[in-house]
Amino acid sequence: MTYLVKGTENTGEGGAGLMVERSTAHEPLRECVKNALERYLENLQGHPTGDLFDLVMTEVEGPLLETVLRHAKGNQSRAAELLGINRGTLRKKLKLYDLL
């Protein structure tokens, strides 16, 4: 099962978030991200945006860490190995995203 990005949705906090739905199509994650960004920029309708890099990294990194840690059944050493980072870096990032 893969996920397709549909566009943006109002998060209720004054911002827009990425909206994703399940699909039986086999679209690579790269394409999902590309499509989401294209739709996000289109939905801005010319309004300025800044810190796009930080926005995207925050939107992706938090769920990535959470999902990998769950997959590793809470084992931080295993999660760090899966991510290709050291455990100290993982712990720092987990604290950043309140995942500890």
Phi and psi in degrees as a GROMACS rama.xvg file:
@    title "Ramachandran Plot"
@    xaxis  label "Phi"
@    yaxis  label "Psi"
@TYPE xy
-117.269  172.975  THR-2
-124.016  137.272  TYR-3
-111.707  140.183  LEU-4
-84.1029  127.678  VAL-5
-93.2937  -24.9956  LYS-6
148.344  -141.654  GLY-7
-120.015  159.475  THR-8
-138.052  155.132  GLU-9
-76.2343  127.651  ASN-10
-85.4417  -5.56934  THR-11
83.8759  -0.733757  GLY-12
-116.035  24.5257  GLU-13
83.9631  3.47527  GLY-14
-128.446  174.914  GLY-15
-111.681  140.784  ALA-16
-117.34  167.761  GLY-17
-81.0676  137.582  LEU-18
-111.007  127.972  MET-19
-125.809  141.945  VAL-20
-129.161  154.786  GLU-21
-69.8837  148.293  ARG-22
-146.42  153.195  SER-23
-89.9251  -7.28288  THR-24
-70.2008  154.502  ALA-25
-104.975  76.0477  HIS-26
-96.9889  126.05  GLU-27
-62.0604  151.859  PRO-28
-53.7024  -38.9708  LEU-29
-55.3401  -43.5209  ARG-30
-69.1717  -37.2418  GLU-31
-61.4235  -44.6893  CYS-32
-64.5184  -45.6599  VAL-33
-58.5703  -48.0318  LYS-34
-63.0139  -40.5166  ASN-35
-63.1212  -43.4334  ALA-36
-66.4995  -40.4001  LEU-37
-61.373  -44.7397  GLU-38
-67.1586  -39.2001  ARG-39
-59.5355  -47.8776  TYR-40
-65.7711  -38.8699  LEU-41
-62.7309  -41.5767  GLU-42
-69.5089  -16.2597  ASN-43
-69.2626  -22.1716  LEU-44
48.8929  46.9133  GLN-45
86.2723  -7.96155  GLY-46
-68.5571  142.816  HIS-47
-69.1782  151.281  PRO-48
-137.076  153.593  THR-49
-140.202  165.397  GLY-50
55.1115  36.753  ASP-51
-60.0266  -38.8564  LEU-52
-59.841  -49.6921  PHE-53
-62.5252  -39.3762  ASP-54
-59.3667  -49.73  LEU-55
-65.1174  -44.3792  VAL-56
-62.6175  -40.8282  MET-57
-65.6421  -42.3982  THR-58
-64.8801  -29.2284  GLU-59
-95.0419  -42.3188  VAL-60
-66.4646  -43.9085  GLU-61
-57.7629  -54.5559  GLY-62
-63.0381  -33.0433  PRO-63
-61.3262  -49.8388  LEU-64
-62.3764  -45.0372  LEU-65
-60.9857  -44.8891  GLU-66
-67.7487  -44.0663  THR-67
-67.1668  -40.1314  VAL-68
-63.5443  -40.3307  LEU-69
-63.993  -42.8983  ARG-70
-60.421  -35.4199  HIS-71
-85.4886  10.007  ALA-72
54.5389  39.4073  LYS-73
82.2092  -3.0214  GLY-74
-77.3938  105.152  ASN-75
-66.6354  -34.7114  GLN-76
-64.2735  -43.3623  SER-77
-66.8336  -42.0156  ARG-78
-62.0449  -43.2998  ALA-79
-62.1815  -40.4826  ALA-80
-62.5702  -45.1846  GLU-81
-61.4313  -37.4008  LEU-82
-80.1062  -17.8684  LEU-83
77.7539  28.5523  GLY-84
-127.525  164.495  ILE-85
-81.9044  162.447  ASN-86
-64.44  -34.7114  ARG-87
-62.3489  -42.3579  GLY-88
-64.6326  -42.0537  THR-89
-60.5572  -46.4964  LEU-90
-60.8654  -40.6037  ARG-91
-60.7131  -44.4101  LYS-92
-69.5659  -37.2483  LYS-93
-62.1293  -40.035  LEU-94
-65.7935  -41.6516  LYS-95
-56.9661  -38.7496  LEU-96
-99.1584  13.5868  TYR-97
52.5953  45.3532  ASP-98
-106.234  5.3361  LEU-99
